[in-house]
Amino acid sequence: MEREAVQSKLREMIEKISKSGKKVSDNINLIYDMGFDSVAMIELFADVERKFDLEFDFEEVDFDDVLIFEKFVSYVCNSIEKSRG
């Protein structure tokens, strides 16, 4: 799946979960800008797992590396690539 398609789908997922009403930009912080808490982050990861047929080991996820939208996109794209290959 192309990065742009992943990015678009993730943007939709985040905007659906967020209660902020803000649109997602590349540098937006999921906690500070989108109002995510730990429950919202788990919901997002669960949605990503279902949508992209992935499985995350939460003990290995460094949440500091995925709080910015563009970094989260890279993390998901890398996870997709690893799972395919």
Steps between C-alpha positions, in 0.01 A plus 500: 500500500634841408598746771242755383219245536619403848530866595149577376345207686686583822387861473136382476541262794656766724238761415227246577645411842598855599252716685687820408331559164838599355628386164819294506815662364840335462650656814199476728550338840241234574491576873540877521325602177248221444415434865596132500537317829620145562159353414489688169854384416405137567186543288708646217753217512218243507338665195836503319554133579160412354526723194855406399506143634781576746578401856685738730691398810422793730804422715718582198315815390675820604203734515728805487584388144137489386339807656563724198276404208775475237710280730196281561452465123864393465463253786192340342658491152812333642283249688308419182825453309642270770182291514503449122846405481 
